[in-house]
Amino acid sequence: MGILSWIIFGLIAGALAKMILPGKEPQGCVITVILGVLGSVVGGYIGTQLGWGKVTGFDLRSFGLAVIGAVVLLGILRAVKG
């Protein structure tokens, strides 16, 4: 996947994570993309450690792991911010 694909993938995953954990903080599109892309990395790592296989491209399992990772990161970010 190209970098543009990962950015779009991250934007969608980050937006879904923000819908799952709504909050008051106004985060822009750039933060949502970063949250989603980093969430993809975290979700892929978690999935690999649990034996669910490696994340190799864009499919439903990869997308689910990305959203889970983004939700985890969003929860950590909110806990750190207070």
GIJOHU-V983318 format. One line per field, one symbol per residue. ss: DSSP state (2 for helix, 1 for strand, 0 for the rest). burial: I if it has 9 or more other C-alpha atoms within 8 Angstrom, else O. Layout:
ss->???
burial->???
This chain:
ss->0022222222222222222200000000222222222222222222222000000000022222222222222222222220
burial->OOOOOIIIIIIIIIIIIIOOIOOOOOOOOOOIIIIIIIIIIIIIOIIIOOOOOOOOOOOOOIIOIIIIIIIIIIIOOOOOOO
